[in-house]
Amino acid sequence: MIKENEITFVITCFNSEKIIKNTLENIPQVSKKIIIENSGNIKLKKLENEFENLTSLIMKENLGYGAANNIGIKNSNTKYIFILNPDVVLAKNDIKNILLNCNELDFSILGFTSETEKYNFPKNAKFMKAKEVKGFAMLLKRENLLDCLFDENFFLYLEEIDLCRRTLKKGGTIYILNYLLNHAGGKSHAFNSFEMEKSRNWHWMWSQFYFRKKYSGYFIALLKYLPILFLFLCKYFLYFNKTQKQQIYKCRLSGLFNSIIGNKSFYRPNLKI
């Protein structure tokens, strides 16, 4: 059985000080915990005085989700790494129950269900094999990762799907545990919501094209996304007098266009608390 002291919890944050305590409170004290704070918020260093075995690493710039998780993984030395979003609120016995239920599994990546991430499990099944899992909560077995880490070209979106695909290609195994975790979703920061919405739209389109290019080749990706690029351009002009909708389509257009021409994922929102 996996022991609690064999796990390092890696939590990538972005100005998440108002909710991160809810995540940390029910993580076992004996487990190592590494917070990677992408907003430069030094207040999270104080959490080291409140929780045992906790290290807070404050980044000087926003590295993105995948790159920050890689830092956490590289700074851990346990057999297992538990990637956790700061807006996942663990119940008191969640970790204990998870470890009991996955005891018979030899996995590379183990995912979970939430209110928004549901799967069709076979009747009475505790788990099932999968091709991919969602990144809000992922238990990784270090020796079975086969040297796979997150692709740091992804700033936001699809990095966990890419990790799953590469893990399977190298012969790893992925399972989803039939266990529900409380994932609030989109509640991990305290910034202006529309600025974050623009950022999400930009990065979603950038990542979509990059992902398709990576696995299908540039020209296949181009054939799929050129009509979408044209559609976004039309909608940008269609919503000319509707400021917010126009800005959303501008971000989608820009994210997709910059991915097509090979630019890095550079967009960062103008954030004000």
N, C-alpha and C positions, 0 to 999 in steps of 0.2 A: 504493500500500500504506500502511496505517496505520503510523505511526512510534511507537515506544515513548514518545518525548517529547511526543506529542500526546494522551497519556492521563493523567487523574487518577484514582487509585484512592481511592474513598470507602468507608471501613470504619466502620460503626456498632458500637460495643462496649458491653458492660455488664459491668464488672469482668472483663475478658477478658485480663488481663495474663499469665496462665499459658499461653495458647495463641496470642496474637496474633503472637508472633515467628515461629511456624511459617508463618503466612500471609505475613508481610512478607519473609521471607528470599529468596523467589524472584520477588518483584516487581522488575522492572528498576530499576536505580539511577537511570536518567535520568527515570523516570516520577515525577510528583508523587504524593504520598500524603497523604491527609487522614484522620485518625482522629477520630471524634466519640465521646467517652466519656460515656455516659449515667448512670453511677453516681457521678460526681464523684471518681473515683479518680485523684488527681494523679500517681500513680506512672507513668502512661503518658506523661507529659511527658518522662521520661528517655529514651524511645525516640527522641526527636529527635536525641540524641547518638549513637545507634547506627546509624541508617538515613538515607541521603541523601534530600533532597527530601521530608522528612516533617514534617507539622504535626499536633500533637495539640491538639484543642479539647476542653476539659473543661467539660461542662455542669453547672450548679448543681442541676438537677433532671432526672428521667428524662422526656425529651420524647417517647419512642416512636420506632419505627423510621423511619416516613415523615418525620416532622419533622426528625429528626437527619440523614437522607440529604439532605433539602432544604438544610440548612445546608452540608453538604459540597459539594453541587452549586453553590450560590450563591458559595461561596468558591473555586471552581475557575475557570480561564480557558482550559482546553484544549478541543480540538475534540471529544474523547471523554471520557466519564465511565464508569468501571468500578465498579459497585456490587458490593461483595464482603462476605460474612459473615465474621466472624473465625474461624469453624470450618471454613473452606475451606482446605485445605492444598495449595498449588500445587506441582507438580513443577518441576524445573529449567527445562524447555523449554515449559511450558504456554502462557505468554503468546506466545512466539515462534510456536508452532504455531497458536494461535488466530488471530493476525494474518495468518498465511499463508493459513489456510483461509477467512477471511471477506473476503479482498481484493476479490472480485468482487461483494460485496453492497452495496447501498445501503439501509441499514436505519435505523429509528428506535430499535428495541430489539432486542438480540440476547441470547438465552438459551442455556443449556447443559444437558447431561445430568449425572446423578450416579447412584450406585448405587440411590438411592431415587426418582429422577426420570427415568424412562425413557420413550421415545417410539417409535412405530412409523414409522421412516423408510422412504421408498421404497428399493428395492435400490440399493446403492452411492451413495446420496445423501449429500453432505457437509452439507446443510442442508435445511430445509423451512420454508415459511411457517406461521405459527401465530397463534392468536387471543390467546394469553397465554403467559407464561413464569413460572417460579418465581423468587423474589427473592433466592436465595442467591448468585447471580452474574448480573449483567446489564450488558452493554456498551451504553451509550447514546450516540447521536450527537447532539450538542447542537443543531445547526441543524435536525435532523429531529424534535426533540421537540415542536415546535409549541407552545411555552410550557406544556407539561404538566409539572407536578411532582407529587409525592406528595400525596394528600389527607391533611392533618394531623389530620382527625377520627379516622382510624384510628390507634389506638395500636399495635396488634399484629394481624396477620393480614389478608389480602386487599388490602392497600394496593398491592401490585405488580400484582394482577389488575385492580384499579380503574385503575391507571396505564395498563396495556395497553389496556383497553377505551376509555378516553378518547383514547389515542393513535390507535387505529384509527378512531374516530369523526371525528377531525380529518384523516384521510387519511394517517396514518403507516403504516409497515410494520414487522412483527415477524417475526423468524426465530428458529429454534432451530438451533444448530450441533451437528452430530453429533460432539460432543467431550465426553469424560467427565472431569469434575472430581471431586476427592476432597472430598466434603462430609460431615463427621462428623454434622451435624444435632443440634441441642439440646445441644451441648457448648461453647457460647460463654460460659459463666459458671461461677462457683464457689460458687453459693448452694444452700441447702437445696432439694433436688429437689421435695419435696412442696409447699412454698410456691410454687415456680415452676409446678408442675402446676396448682395452684388458679388462679394467674394466667392460665395458658394457657386453661383452661376458661372462665373469666369472659370474657376478651377474644375468644375464638373465637365465643361466642354473641352478644356485643355486636356484633362486626363482621359476623356473618352477617346479622342483622336490618338493620343500617345499610346494608349492601351491597344487599340485596334492596329495601329502601325507596328507595334512591337510583335504582335502575334499573327498578323495577316499580311504584313508588308505595306509599304507606303502607298502604292498605287491602288490596292484594294481599299485601304482606308480612305484615300482621296475620293474614289468613286462613291463610297457610302456617304461621306460628309460634305462634299461639294454642294449637293442639293440642299442640305441643312444650312450650310453657310449662306446660300442665296435666300433661303426662307427667313433667316434671322435678319438679313439686310432689308428684305421687304418689310418685315414687322417693325424694324427700327424706324422706317419712314412712315409706316402706317400709324404708329403710336406717337407721332411727332409732337402732339399737344398734350400727351399724357406722360408727364415727366418721369414718374417712377417706372412705368412699364417700358418706356423708351430706354431708360438707364439699364434695366435688366437685360433687354435685348442687345444693348451696346456691349455689355459685359460678356454675354454669350458669344456674340460675334467676335469680339476681341480675343477671348480665350481660345476659341476654335481656330481663328486665323493665325494666331501666334504659334499654336501647336502645329498647324499645317506647314508653316514656313520654318519650323525647327527651333523657334525661340524657347528658352527655358521658361519654367512656370514662375513668372516674376511678380504677378499682381499681388499687392498687399492693400487691404482696405484702409481708409482714413478713419481711424478709430478714436472715439471719445467716450469715456465712461459717463 
